[in-house]
Amino acid sequence: MANVVRAALVQATWTGDTESMIAKHEEHAREAARQGAKIIGFQEVFNAPYFCQVQEAEHYRWAEPVPDGPTVTRMKELARETGMVVVVPVFEIEGEGFYYNTAAVIDADGSYLGKYRKHHIPQVKGFWEKYYFKPGNLGWPVFDTAVGKVGVYICYDRHFPEGWRQLGLNGAQLVYNPSATSRGLSGYLWQLEQPASAVANEYFVAAINRVGIEEYGDNDFYGTSYFVDPRGQFVGEVASDKEEELLVRDLDFGLIEEVRQQWAFYRDRRPDAYEGLVKP
């Protein structure tokens, strides 16, 4: 496995319908593959608007099964076509009344590796997610992909250090963080939390945010997606705060071992002293 992984992410504007939204992401993925990318990730519920700005039962229509629903099935075909690992965030229905904010991970040969379900569910103005989603119940999986060990942490999860750490303990080299966060609410945190988490856990993070204003509210999604390395440094430029953009960056996974030897955070952990962290 190559030490340098060419990785991609997409921050996108909402098109108005699922078909054109998926088609647009397929074209971004094909362009990333032409540029030599071996893995790509999309934003939170990428094939839908961010409907959680309102609490309306009509929006359950965006949900579909994972992995056998139409979007993940189509993404399996895309992964096979492009030879890329694909991280696919969607609104999942498991059964009547069981809905999750989920990301499927598909290997470069089109095989479905598994899914992550968002653990931490916000319920504040403009982000009424508890109306739609149950908390995730699949733990913190790290997927052994064609490019290395990949984890997922979704949007609001990023405020909670415990999951970042568990992904690191489970062997993650790269964590995709698909999000939908708006200007003014968390702008200054956006370029603080994920780099700090990359440093604390000594792996790469791909931070993805939507961009633009959508039809169900006035949240102004500010893009500025990026890759950050285990030293907390941006890999290349940060994406636009106003325009749709595909980022393709080279990630030197050899840096992970170098940083872990230099800073040795995992060596110096004290799990024997952390019992109080899990008390309600």
C-alpha positions in Angstrom: 0.0 0.0 0.0 1.4 3.4 -1.0 2.5 5.7 1.8 1.0 8.7 0.0 -2.8 8.6 -0.5 -4.4 11.0 -2.9 -7.7 11.8 -1.3 -10.7 13.9 -2.3 -13.8 15.6 -0.8 -16.7 17.5 -2.2 -18.5 20.6 -0.8 -21.6 21.1 -2.8 -24.6 23.4 -3.2 -28.1 21.9 -3.2 -29.5 21.4 -6.7 -33.2 21.1 -5.8 -33.7 17.3 -6.4 -32.0 14.1 -5.5 -31.3 12.8 -9.0 -29.3 15.9 -10.1 -27.6 16.1 -6.7 -26.3 12.5 -7.1 -25.4 13.0 -10.7 -23.3 16.1 -9.8 -21.4 14.1 -7.1 -20.8 11.3 -9.6 -19.2 13.8 -12.0 -17.0 15.3 -9.1 -16.0 11.7 -8.3 -15.0 11.0 -11.9 -13.0 14.2 -12.0 -11.3 13.3 -8.7 -10.4 9.9 -10.3 -9.0 11.6 -13.4 -6.8 13.5 -11.0 -5.6 10.3 -9.4 -7.7 10.3 -6.2 -8.1 6.9 -4.5 -10.7 7.9 -1.9 -13.5 10.5 -1.9 -16.1 11.6 0.7 -19.3 13.7 0.4 -21.1 16.0 2.8 -23.7 15.1 5.4 -26.9 13.7 3.8 -25.3 14.6 0.5 -28.2 13.5 -1.7 -30.8 15.7 0.0 -31.2 19.3 1.3 -30.4 19.9 5.0 -34.1 19.4 5.9 -33.3 19.5 9.7 -33.8 23.3 9.6 -37.5 22.4 10.0 -39.5 19.7 11.8 -41.9 18.3 9.2 -42.9 14.7 8.7 -42.7 15.1 4.9 -38.9 15.0 5.1 -38.9 11.4 6.1 -39.2 10.8 2.4 -35.5 11.4 2.0 -34.7 8.2 4.0 -33.6 4.9 2.4 -32.1 1.6 3.5 -28.4 1.1 3.8 -26.8 -0.6 2.0 -29.6 -1.8 -0.3 -31.2 1.5 -1.0 -30.9 3.3 -4.4 -28.2 5.8 -3.5 -25.7 3.4 -1.9 -26.3 0.9 -4.6 -25.5 3.6 -7.2 -22.4 4.6 -5.2 -21.2 1.0 -5.2 -21.3 1.1 -9.0 -19.4 4.5 -8.9 -16.7 3.1 -6.7 -16.3 0.1 -9.0 -16.2 2.4 -12.1 -13.6 4.8 -10.6 -11.6 2.5 -8.5 -12.0 4.8 -5.5 -13.1 4.2 -1.9 -16.3 6.3 -1.4 -17.7 7.7 1.9 -21.5 8.1 1.4 -23.5 10.1 4.0 -27.3 9.5 3.8 -30.5 9.5 5.8 -31.1 5.9 6.7 -34.3 4.0 7.5 -33.7 0.6 9.2 -37.4 -0.1 9.8 -40.6 1.8 10.7 -39.6 4.4 13.3 -35.9 3.6 13.1 -34.0 6.4 11.3 -30.4 7.3 11.5 -27.9 9.9 10.2 -25.5 7.4 8.5 -22.5 7.1 6.3 -21.8 4.0 4.2 -18.2 3.2 3.3 -17.6 1.5 0.0 -14.3 0.0 -1.0 -12.5 0.6 -4.3 -13.9 -2.6 -5.9 -17.5 -1.6 -5.1 -17.9 -3.8 -2.1 -19.9 -2.5 0.9 -17.7 -2.4 4.0 -20.1 -1.1 6.5 -21.6 2.0 8.0 -21.3 4.5 10.8 -24.3 6.1 12.5 -24.0 9.5 14.0 -23.9 9.3 17.8 -24.5 12.9 19.0 -27.8 14.4 17.7 -28.4 18.1 18.1 -31.8 19.8 18.8 -31.3 23.5 18.5 -32.7 26.2 16.3 -32.0 25.4 12.6 -30.7 21.9 13.5 -33.7 20.0 14.7 -32.1 16.6 14.2 -33.7 14.7 17.2 -37.0 15.0 15.3 -35.6 12.7 12.6 -32.7 10.7 13.9 -32.1 8.1 16.6 -28.6 8.2 18.2 -26.1 5.9 16.5 -25.7 2.4 17.9 -22.9 0.8 15.9 -19.9 2.0 17.9 -16.9 3.6 16.2 -16.0 1.3 13.2 -12.8 1.7 11.3 -12.9 0.3 7.8 -9.9 -1.6 6.3 -10.1 -0.1 2.8 -7.9 -0.2 -0.3 -6.2 3.0 0.8 -5.8 2.3 4.5 -7.9 2.4 7.7 -10.8 4.9 7.4 -13.3 6.1 10.0 -16.2 8.5 9.9 -17.5 11.1 12.5 -20.5 13.1 11.4 -21.0 16.9 11.9 -22.1 17.6 15.6 -20.1 14.5 16.7 -17.0 16.7 16.1 -17.6 18.6 19.4 -17.2 15.4 21.4 -13.6 14.2 21.9 -14.5 10.7 23.0 -15.4 9.4 19.5 -12.3 11.0 17.9 -10.2 9.1 20.4 -12.0 5.8 20.0 -11.5 6.0 16.2 -7.8 6.5 16.8 -7.7 3.5 19.2 -9.4 1.5 16.6 -6.6 2.2 14.2 -7.9 5.1 12.0 -5.4 6.8 9.7 -8.0 9.1 8.0 -11.3 10.2 9.4 -14.0 11.8 7.2 -16.1 14.4 9.0 -19.1 15.2 6.8 -21.0 18.2 8.1 -23.7 20.9 7.6 -22.8 23.9 9.7 -23.8 27.5 9.2 -22.0 30.8 9.3 -22.1 32.6 12.7 -23.0 29.5 14.7 -19.7 27.7 14.6 -17.4 29.5 12.2 -14.5 30.1 14.5 -14.7 26.5 15.8 -14.6 25.0 12.3 -10.9 25.6 11.8 -10.1 24.8 15.5 -11.8 21.6 16.5 -10.9 19.2 13.7 -7.2 20.3 13.5 -7.0 19.9 17.3 -8.6 16.5 17.1 -6.2 15.5 14.3 -3.3 16.5 16.7 -4.7 14.8 19.8 -5.3 11.6 18.0 -2.5 11.7 15.4 -4.3 11.0 12.2 -5.6 12.8 9.1 -9.0 14.5 9.1 -11.2 15.4 6.1 -13.6 18.1 7.2 -16.5 18.7 4.8 -19.1 21.4 5.0 -22.1 22.3 2.8 -22.1 25.6 1.0 -24.9 28.1 0.3 -28.4 28.8 1.5 -31.1 26.2 0.9 -34.8 26.2 0.6 -35.9 25.0 4.1 -34.3 27.8 6.2 -31.8 30.6 6.4 -28.7 28.6 7.5 -25.8 30.0 5.5 -23.5 26.9 5.0 -20.0 28.3 4.7 -18.0 25.6 3.0 -14.3 26.0 3.8 -13.8 22.3 3.7 -10.2 21.0 4.1 -7.8 18.2 4.9 -5.6 18.5 8.0 -2.6 16.4 8.9 -1.6 14.8 12.3 0.4 18.0 13.1 -2.8 20.1 12.8 -1.6 21.7 9.5 -3.9 22.2 6.5 -2.9 20.1 3.5 -3.1 22.6 0.7 -5.6 25.5 0.7 -8.9 25.5 2.5 -12.0 25.5 0.1 -14.1 28.5 -0.7 -16.7 29.8 1.8 -19.2 30.6 -1.0 -18.6 28.2 -4.0 -19.0 24.5 -4.6 -15.6 22.8 -4.8 -13.8 19.6 -5.2 -10.5 19.2 -3.2 -7.9 16.7 -4.1 -4.9 16.4 -1.8 -1.9 14.1 -1.2 -1.8 12.7 2.3 1.5 11.2 3.5 0.4 8.4 5.8 4.0 8.0 6.8 3.6 11.2 8.9 1.3 9.3 11.2 4.0 7.0 12.5 6.5 9.9 12.6 4.2 12.0 14.8 3.2 9.1 17.1 6.9 8.4 17.7 7.6 12.1 18.4 4.7 13.1 20.5 3.8 9.6 21.9 0.3 10.6 23.1 -1.0 7.0 22.8 1.9 5.8 25.0 1.1 8.3 27.7 -2.6 7.8 27.9 -4.0 6.9 31.4 -7.1 4.8 30.8 -6.7 3.6 34.4 -7.5 7.1 35.6 -10.4 7.9 33.3 -13.2 6.0 35.0 -15.0 9.3 35.8 -15.3 10.2 32.2 -18.0 7.7 31.5 -20.2 8.3 34.6 -23.6 9.9 33.7 
